[in-house]
Amino acid sequence: MLLETRLPNLLHRGKVRDTYAVNDELLLMVATDRISAFDVVLPDGIPDKGRVLNRMSAFWFEKTRHIVPNHLICLADAPDMADSYRGNELLSAISPQLASQAMIVRKAQRIDIECIVRGYITGSAWSEYRREGTVSGKPTPEGLLEGAAFPQPIFTPTTKAETGHDQNMSDQEVLDLVGAEMAHRLQETSVAVYSFAQEYAKSRGIILADTKMEFGTLDGELILIDELLTPDSSRFWDMEGYQPGQAQPNYDKQFVRDYLLEQGWNQEPPAPHLPQDVVAKTSERYLEAYYRITGQRLATDP
């Protein structure tokens, strides 16, 4: 299980990903097996999670290139990768396991906004709706059931917090941070990517309830960065068991969130340990999400 990487040129260690400098223009982004819930990193990792996130992101980056460019150059275990970067100190140091959880990406200027698109009311949106009748502070139709679809996907951006909890951003806060033109592009592009992925997921028997994306700029161009449409950044529901008014059968980390809520955890560090059966069942859900979306089984041994 890969929870921490120790390589030269570490730039950033996030909740889940470790990022290294390959050179002045390229990064090595490693998806570890760490898992976070409620913006807190848990003490236990999830086997195979990093490989699922790495490969599923690559799958969606390729699928959505016609909508918006992205930062992906290649997976770190691509057959021709060694020849392309022969002699690079960093890439020469990575193990086969680490390579299976990593990708080489273009270095961009990150936009510090989590671009969240919701097609269905669930999670924190459902909690706010029950309390206030709003979602991200905005008026929302009355009488919605948990898990019901919104009339149209809605854009609910949040801050990109390095530590602690992300916070909802108002339209004005987004405008103040990036300006009117970029705010419009972020919303329009996020909804376009979600809508495309939602239709594709339906063809695979999956409901894409919501997702979050990150963007950056490179040479003045808006591009997708980080991860895309993974079980960490999205909610995937089984269409067969879907029914508004209840919790939905899922293939994402909601299983972990539900366990932690049942323990009465206050969602502040330190997080409690996960029992082995919860770890194993979460790993199974991530592997099944990869299969259901891509149609390919991910071997459990790299």
N, C-alpha and C positions, 0 to 999 in steps of 0.2 A: 504494500500500500504506500503510495507516494504522497506524503503529507508536507514535506519540506524539501526543497532542492538546494544544493550547495555547489554553485558554479561561479566562475568569475563573471564580473561585470553585472552584478545584480543592480537593477534600477529601482524596482518597486516590488514589494510583497503585499498583495491585496488579501481580501478575505479568502479567495479561492485560487487566484492566479499569481504566479511569480513571473516577472518580466525582466529580461536581460538584454543588454546591448550586443548585437552581432557586429554592427559597425555604425557609422554615423547616420545611416538611412534605414537600417533594418533592426527589428527586435525579434527575440525568441520569447514566445508567450507560452508558459507551461500551465496547463490546467491540472492542479493537484487533486487529490482525493479529499481535501478539506471540504467541509460543508458548513454553511452558515444558516441561521434561522433568526428572524427578527433582527437582522443586521449584526448578529453576534456569532463569531466562529465557535463551533462546538469542539469539544476535546477529542471526539472520535471521528475518524474518516470513514468514507464509504467506498469499499472496493469497486474498482472499474469505473468509478464516477468520472475521473479525469479523462479517461479515454472516450467515454460517451460524450462529454461536453466538447472535447476537441474535435471529434469526428462529426458530431451533429452540427456544430457551428460551421465546419467546412462544407458540409452538405448544403446548409441553407445559404451560406455566402455564395455558393455557385448558383443556386436556384434563383437568387434575387438580384443577380448582377444587372439584369435588364431594367431594374427599378432604380438602383443606386449602387455606385462602386463600393468596394470594401478594401480592407487592409491586407487580406490574405495573399501571400505569395505561394506557399506550399506547406503541406504537412511535413514535420521534421523527420518522419520516417519514409518519405516518398523515395522511390527507388533511385532517382537521379539526384537526390539532394546532396549526397556525399561528394559527387563529382562537381556539382555547382559551387560548393563552398569548401572545397578541399583546402586544408591548411588553416582554416579559421580556428583560433584557439578555443573559443566557446563551443562551437559545433563539434569539434574533435573530442570534447570532454563529455558529451552526453551519452548515457547508456541507452540500450534498446528500449527499456521500460520508459525512461523519460522521453525519448523520441516519440513513442506512441501516444504521449499525452501533450505534445507540443506542436506549435506551428510557427513558421517564420512569417512575419508580417511587416508591412511598411510602417514607418514611424510617422505618426500624425500628431497634430495639436488637438488634444482632447477638449471637447465641449463639456463643461461640468454640469450636465443635466441628465438625469435618468428619464428617458423618453418612454413612458408607459402608455400602452394602448389597451383598453378594456372592451371586450365584446360582450362580456357577461358580468353580472354583479356577484362578487365573491370576495373573500379575504378582507383586507382592510376597508375596501369600498363598501362591502356589505355591513361591516361594523359601523362605519360612519353613517350609512344610510339609515340604519335602525335608530341611531342616536339623534341625528339631525335632519334626516330626509334629504341629504345632499350627498354628492360624491365629489371629492376634492374641492369642497366648498361651493359646488355649483348645483343649482336646482335640478332635481331629478324626478321623473314621473312617479306619481304615487302608486302604491299597491304592488310593487315588484316583489317577487318571491326570491329567496336565496337561489342563486344560480340561473336566474332568468336572463334572457338576452336583452341588451339595450337595443332600442330602435336602430341606432347606428353606432359603430365603434366610437369610443370617446378617448380623448387624449388627456392624460392626467400626469403631467411631469412632476418629478421630485428633485430635490437637491441630490448631489452626488457626494455623500459624506465619506470621508476617509475613516472616521471613527464615529461610533454612535449611530443613531437612527436617521435615515433619510427623511426629509420633511416635504410635504406637499408644497408646490409652487403655484402661485396665482399667475394669471395671464400677464399681469403687469410686472411681476418679478422676472418672468422669462424675457419679456421685452427689455427690461432694464439691463439684464445680463448679456443678451446677444443681439438686441436690436430687432426691429419689426420684420425685416426681410428674412433673417435667419430663423426667427421664431416661426414664421409661416412655413419655411422650408422644412424645419424639424417636424412640425405637426403633420404637414402634408405627406412627407416621406415616411414617417413612422406609421401613419394610418395605411398608406399604400402597401408597405411591407407586410403589416399585420393582415390586411384584407387578402392579399395574395396567399400568404401562408395559411390563413384560415380555410380558404377554399381547397388548397392542396391537402391539408390535414383531414378535412372532411372526406376526401377521396380515399383516405387511409383508415377511416372509421374513428377518427379522433376529432374532438372539439378543442380548438385553441381558444381557451377562455380569456386569457390575457397574456401579455408579454412586455418585457422592458428591453430597450435597446440603448446603445451608446453610439455617439457620433463624434467624429473629429473632422478637421480640415487638413488637406494636403495640397499645396500649390493652389490654394484658393478654391479647391473642390471639396464638397461635402461627401464624406465616406462613412460607412459603418465600421465600427471597431469593436474590440473586446470579444464578446460571445454573441451568438444569435440563435434565438428560438430553441433553447435547450430546456431540459427539465428543471434547471436551476433558475432560469430567467423567465419561465412561462408556466402556465397551468395547462396540462393536457388531460382532457376527460375522455372516457370511453363513451362513444355515442350510444352504444347498446343499453347502457345503464343510466343514461342521462334522464333526469326528471327534476324540473324546478321545484324548489321548496325543501331541498335536502342537500346534504353533502354529496358530492359526485364521486363516482369511482375514477381514480386518477393514476397517472403515470408521471409523477413529479415529486417534489419534496414536501407536499402537503402532509404526507404520512408522518414525516418527522415533526412538522409543526403541530399536528394534532397530538402526537405523543407528549411533546413538551408542554402544551397547554393543559393536558390532563394531569401533569405533575404539579401544576400550580406555580410554575416558574414565572418570575416577574419580568422576564425578557431583558434582564440586565446581566452583564458579566459578573461572575463566571457562569457559564451554562452547565447544566448537569450532563453526566455521561449518558450515552445511549446504550441500552441493553443489546446483546448480540442479535437477538431476533429482529429488533427494529433495524439494526445495521444491515442484516442480510436481506430483509424484505425491501428496504429502500434500494439496495443495489439491484435487486430483481426488477423493481419498477423502472429504474433508469435504463437497464438493458432492454426491457420490454418497450420503453418509449423509443429507443433507437431503432429497434426492429419494426415497430408499428409505423414509424415515420419513413424510414429509409427502405424498408423491405429486405434488409440484410441483417444477419446475425453477427454480433460482435463477439469474436472468440474470447473466452474468459482468461486465456493466457496470452500475453503479448508476444 
